[in-house]
């Protein structure tokens, strides 16, 4: 089990993790702003994770104009501490683009990608 501590002080557990290559399906052509925005918009989490609140960390404008980072990462995070005490816990799916993993540990990739998330502003409470 992977646990991550966010900079906001929240401890979260990783329920799911997936990554892929940003331009993996590109058969011809080269990246441009229209293509990059389309790739960003259609990148989503696996449907078997069910209905979840999701945030996408938007690349900077220069990346959209030239080339996105080569890898996209998707993580489903869970906290057994709810935002509203009337619930059982809170959760969030986060999607971001970054460099290739190049032998990095999964924990380090996730930590770097999500550590600045403001949990209370983005996560959604749930009941069992």
Buried (B, 14 or more C-beta within 10 A) or exposed (E): EBEBEBEEEBEBBBBBBEBEEBBEEEEEEEBEEEBBBEBBEEBEBEEEBEEBBBBBBEBEEEBBEEBBBEBBBBBBBBBEBBBEEEBEBBBBBBBBBBEEEEEEEBEEBBBBBBEEBEBEEBBBBBEE
